[in-house]
């Protein structure tokens, strides 16, 4: 069933080809941060001479025009949350494609049943396997009333990641979280980047604001995300209700779509809902806002927070591993205790009522976001792959050289 490719060989260290088999539970069937990041990674790898095949679920009319070669994996829609799909593992067709591709490295983005198949094949073929941490699974459980799965999930992740040559994690804070749960892995930092040409204050459009009925002097408080409860839109809604109760003039804007939209529209009848936006339309919505609020505590990084900062917005976010590595409290925005809508309200009130504070924090946020260049972020991944496929010379592996590399990586964040 998992027969090793007859043509497989490691080759010499310097000449091992970069043939990456990427396994993910999401790639083109949902437009979330995981899918967008992995598509960008594949494009970068192929632009730099690597061969990539992606093994992932798909749907008939995916919202993303995917990068690279996608090998569809059998899957089914998660009951009650059809935007998510559960992978059923490698089909016979997918196994044949994998054998023909003859990968020199397995990269698993989702340690699910598909990830288990990938692990088994990597072990049998004696092919190195790496993984990246995109979803903080345990933080989602309370939203589905399955907290009892927390223990088994960590047992599984401890087993899985221990067998990976590298584990790519977006922030030092998330590394600390994983270590606290007993994850012993060869951690490498892999932050996310932002397109600073697309997401930029110059995208601000008063014409667009006026088309939505927003006056030029009104302060727009925005929430931009998939509309699912685990992203914290209930906290945002309470902040908007609090501003209204205090008589503070503002406009509220929600960009995105999802199963929570109907309830939010009923709770916030005066809020502007744009639905799902992408590309320049999304960048315009960010830049045409004034304050960004993101109470999610389930992020491993917080792509939307970085996009808001690149657009020149002060961000008020949950003090959680995703955003607290991006937002510098009191400088680029504020960090509030998760689920404390009262604290979020105080910080948002400060920003709505103080235009100079908004300007200063927005400028600081823009400056910080500009240090997260996508090419540097993706180049780091290529270097990590080459640590495995094309080992460095002995002097590059000396303790002093390793310490320099670690210091440089942490300094980037």
N, C-alpha and C positions, 0 to 999 in steps of 0.2 A: 504493500500500500504506500509506504513512504520510501521506496527504493532510491538509493543514492544515485545521482546522475553519473553515468559511466565516464563522462568527460571531465568530471570535477577534479580540480587540483588547486592547491594553494598557490603554486608558482613561487618565484623568489620574492623576498620581502619587499624589495623596491619596486617590483613590477606587478604586484597583485592588482588586477583590474578592479575598478569600483563598479560593481554590479549590486545595486541595493534593492532588496525586496522589502517593501514597506507594507505593513499590515495595520489596518485601522478600522475601528467601528464606525467612523464617519469620514467621508471624503468629498462627496458631491451631493448627497441627498439632503443635506441640511447646511444652511449658510451660517455656521457658528464659528467661533474663534479657532477651534481645533481644525476644522476643514480648511479654512482660509490660510492658516499657518502652514499646514502640510502641503497644500497646493503651491504655496510660495516656495517652500523648501524644494519640492520636486522640480519646479521651474529653474531654481538656482542651480541645483545639482546637474541637471541636464545641460544648462548653459555652460557649465564648467567641466564637461566631458564625462560625467558619470552616467551610467545606464540605470534606469529605475523602472520597476514595475510595481504597481500599487494593487493590493488585494483588499477589497472593501465592499460593503453592501452598496447598492444603488437603487434608484427608482426609475420609472418610465420617463418622467419629466423633471430631472433634477434642477434645482435652482442655481447650481454652480456649473459653469463650463470648465470641467476639470483639466488639470495639467497632466501631461504624460500618458502612459499606457495604464488603463484601469482594467483589472481582471475582476469581474463581478463575483461576489460571494453570496451564496444563499442566505436569506435573512427573513425575518418577519417583523411587522410593526409592533412596538411595545404597546400592550393593551392600555387604552386610556391616554396614551401619549404617542400618537401615530407619527410625529415628526422624528422620533427616535426609532432605530432599528436594532434588532438583536441578531448578531451573526451566528450562523449555524456551523461554521467551520469550512474547510476547504472541500469543494466539490471535486469530482474526478477531473473535470475540465480544468479547474484551477490548479490541481496538483500537476497535471500534465504541463500546463503553462509554466509552473514554477520549476519543474525539472528541466524544461527546455531553456529557460532563462539562466539556470545554473548560477544562483547568486553567490557572491563572495561575502555578503553581509546581510543579516536579517535585522530589520528595525521594526519593532512592535510599538505602536502608539497606544494600543488598547489591549490590556492583558485579560481579554475575555476568552470565549471558547475558540475563536479564531487565533487569538494569541497563544493559546495552549497548543494548537496544531502547529503553529510556527515554531514554538519552543521545542516540541518533539522532533520536528524535522531538522532543526538546527543542531540538536544534540546528535541525532543519528548520522547526519552528514558531516559532523565535526566542523560546522560553519559557525563563526562568531555571531552572537546575537546581542543587540543593544535595545534599550527601551527608553521612551520619553514619557514624562508624567504631565498629562494635560488636564485630567479631571480629578478633583479632590472628592473621590467617591463618597467617603463617609459623611461629608457635609451635606449631601443630598438626601440622606436617608429619612430625616424627620419630615421632609415634604411629602413622602410617600408612606409614612407610618410603618416603616420597616427598620426601625433603629436596631432591632435584634440582629440584623445582618452585620453590624459594625465589627464585631469580633471576628466572625468568619472571613470578612473581606480583608482585614489586616493580616490574618494568618495566611491567606492566599497570596497577598502582595509580598509578604516577607519571603515566602517560598519562591515566588516568581523572580523578583528583582535580584535575589541572591545569585541567580544563575545567569545574569546578564553581565556582559563585559563592561558596559557603561550604563548609567541611568541619568538621563538628561532632565534637569529640573529647572524651572524658570527663575526662581529667586532663592537667595540664601535663607529667607524665612521659611520657605516650603521645605528646604533641606532639613531645617531644624524640626519641623513638624514630622517629617518622615523618620528621622532619627529617633524622635521621642516615641514613635510607634514600633521601634525595634527593627527598622529597615536598615540592613547592613548592605550597602551597595557602593560601587565605584562611582560616586556622584560627579557629574559635570554640570556646570551652570550653562543653561541655554535660555537666555531671556528672549522676549519677543521684540519686534521692531515696529516702526511706524513709517508710513510714506509721508514724509514731511513736505513733499511737493503737493500732494493731494490734500492732506489735512493741515490747513494753514489759516491764520486769521484773515488773510486776503480773500477768502471765500465768503466772508460775511456779505449778506445781501439784504439791504433794507427793502428792496422791491419785493423779495420773497416774503419777508416778514409782513409787509403791508398786505400782500395777497392773502395772508392768513388772518388779517384783522389785528395785527400787532402794531401798536403805535411805536414811533421811533424812540421814544423815551421810556418805554416799558422794559422792565428787566425780565428776561425769559429764563425760567428755571427748568432745565430739561432732564429727562431720563431717557437714555438711548440704549436699548438692549432687546434681546428676545423677551417677549412678555410671558415669562414663566415665574411662578411664585418664588422659586429659589434664588432669583436675582434681586429680590427685595423691593418689588414695586409697591407692596403694601406700606412699607416705611415711607417711600416717596409720597404716596397718597396722603398719609397722615401729616407729612411736612406741608404739603400744599393746603390741606384743610387748616393747619395751624396758621399759615400765613394769612389765609382768608379771615380766620377768626380774629386775628390781631389787626385786621384792616390794613395790611401791608400791600401796597400796589405791586402787582407782578402779573406775569402770564406763565402758564404751565404748558409744557410741550413734551409729548411722549412719542418717540420714534421707534418703531419696531412692531412686530406682530407675534401672536402666539395665543395659547389657550386662556391666558389671564386677561385678555383684552376686553372681553365683554363685561366682566365684573369691574374692571377699572373704569370703563366708560360710564357705567352706572354710578360709580362712586364719585367720579370727577367729571360732571357734566360740562363744566366750563373749560376743560383742558382740550388742547388741540392734539389730535391723533393723526399722524401722517401715514401710518402703516409702515411696511418694510421699505427702506431706502438703501441704496448702495452707490458706490462710486462718487461722482461729483455731487449728486443730490444729497447723499449722506454727509459729505464734507461741508456742504452749504448749510445743512441743518445744525451741525456742530458749531460752525463759526458764527452762525446767526443767533446762537444762544448766548447767555451771559454767565450762567452758573450751571455746573454739571453736578448731578446728584446720583450716586451709585451705591446703594446700601448692601450690595451682594457680598456675602461672606463665603461663597462657594467657589471663588475664582482661584486658579493656580497662578494667574498673572494679572489679568485685567486689561485686555486689548482695548476695550472701549474707553477706559480711563486714560490710557496713553493717547488715543486718538483725540479725546477731548482736550488734553493738555497741549498736544501739538496744534490744536485749533485756538489756543490762547485762552482757555477757560480755567478758572479756579475750580478744583474738584473737591466735593465733600463726599467722602467714601467711608466704607466700613473699615475699621482698624483690624484687618484680617490679612493673611499672607498674600493674597492677590494684589491688593492695592497699597498696602503699607510699605512695599518696596518701591513704589512709584511716587506716591504723594508724600511730600515732606510737610509735616504738620506745622501750620502757622507760616509756611513759606509759599508753597505752591497750592495750598488748599488746607483742608482739615480732615482729620480722621476721627470717627466717632465710634463708640462702642456699638457692636452689632445689635440690632433690634431696638436701640434707644432712639426712638423717633423724636423725643424731646430734645436730645442733644443735637441731632441732625438739624432740628428746627432752629436752635439758637445759632448754629454756625451759618446756616443759609440766610437767616435774618440779618446777621452781620454783613454778609456779602451783598444782599439785595439793597440794604440801606446805605451802603458805603461805596460809592463808585470808585474812589481812589484805591480802596482796598482791593476791589475787583481788578482794577488795572494792574496793580503791583503783583498780585498773586498770579494773574493771568500771564504776565510777562515772565515771571519766574517759572511757571509751568511750561511755557513755550520753550524757554532755554533748556530746561531739563529734558523735555521730550526730544529735542534735536540731537541729543547724544545717543539715542536708540536707533541707529542707522541699520536698515535691513540688510545691506550687503555685509556689514561687519558681523551681524547676528548669524546670517547663514554661512558666512565664511568660517565661523567658529565651528559649525557642525561638520563642514568638510574636513577641517583640521582634526576633529575628534575621530571621524571615520578613519583618517589616515594614521592616527595613533595605533589603530588596530590592524589596518591593512598594509600600512607601510611604516613599520616601526622606526623611530628616530635612532640616530647614532647613539652610542653609549654616553658621550658627553652631554647630549640633550636630555638624557634621563638621569643625570646626576641630581643629588638632593638639592643643590643650589639652583639648578635650572628649573626643577619642579616647583620650588618655593617661589621663584620669579613668576612662573606661569600662573600659579594660584593667586598670587598677589595681583597680577594684571587682570585676571578674570573677575575677582571680587571688586577691583577698582572700577570696572566697567559698569557696575551696578550702583 
